[in-house]
Amino acid sequence: MKGKKIILGISGSIAAYKAAVLTRLLVKEGAEVKVIMTESAKDFITPLTLSTLSRNPVLSRFVKNEAGEWNNHVDLGLWADALVIAPASANTLAKMAHGECDNLLLAVYLSARCPVFVAPAMDLDMLQHPSTKNNIKLLQGYGNHAIAPGHGELASGLVGTGRMAEPEEIVAHLTQFFNEKKKLSGKLALVTAGPTHEALDPVRFIGNNSSGKMGFAIAEALADAGANVTLVTGPTHLTLQHPHIEIKNVTSAADMYEACKEVFPTTDIAVYSAAVADYRPATQADQKIKKTDNDLTLQLVKTHDIAAELGKQKKSGQFIVGFALETENEEQNALKKIKAKNFDLIVLNSLNDKGAGFAHDTNKIKLIDKKGEVFEFSLKNKKEVAIDIVNAIVQRYA
């Protein structure tokens, strides 16, 4: 935690008293802490206590003073290595889940590019209410981290789950997170993403429905694990800003091959998640092809098999992950690809699984290694799937 910049957000909950201990522990671990409180949080703990422990002024309003200076939520969101909201009340969780922005803490949350952690704190029935459970699920689906509440006596006098995790648990959670991020530090990674478009004429192309979401999520997860990533992506509406990711935009399979061929020799880890077209038109018309009364026949030729061709160039110490999208004989076909393309690991998608494959925000995968061992995962948000894939890479490569 030494040198980490942490924003501690405190919302209105009796558990706010624990924020004093949490602040002290974070500072003791070497973190720089800035505290943001909602107005209702001040009913449970004073800003003076937290400013003394954090050694920074406590923020709660946009306006700093009568001179018109203000607390810039964008700058705060960019400053932090992590945003930790503890306690996170049911009200604050609901606002975060649905993009409401009526206080400084929520504005910083919506501006933050860093990992976000929430530590819910409320009575057991509030926590179990379907709307609260759905809000937490939504937040996790956005890529946020939920630190599970504990079981015990609650402020209401009831006994059950709802107590905010103890400050020591929260610090341990953050420490583990930052330590795991370093496991690929100094490694160079190549990720391909999205479709390729093979031009027929100036306005038409052959392509597919890949959105690029899975590849972008993998690139971000690798970068969060410490790797320096080159993301080679076909046409997609997605954007990504990360200090350890360089994006190369390409259009065709030939473009993608050339971009990958340039980077691959110095790459430690390669993940081929792009849906590269297998064929392209043999010729590309200079002008738009006009419709006639006759049928149109296209001659198609094979594109570069990027994974196979780079697999032949694989050197000792390089780790390659491929993807297989199958509709039948899924595992057998995936195993054939591992051998044919010199993969160390393959990610198997089946279009027979609801919620998996192209365009969805979710995915359901199996991981198969060179030994033929199969590891099956449940349907998850693609950001969570990306973390599972990167964890598998870390286990086998690092």
Order of alpha helices (4+ residues) and beta strands (2+ residues): beta-alpha-beta-alpha-alpha-beta-alpha-alpha-beta-alpha-alpha-beta-beta-beta-alpha-beta-beta-beta-alpha-beta-beta-alpha-beta-beta-beta-alpha-beta-alpha-beta-beta-beta-beta-beta-alpha
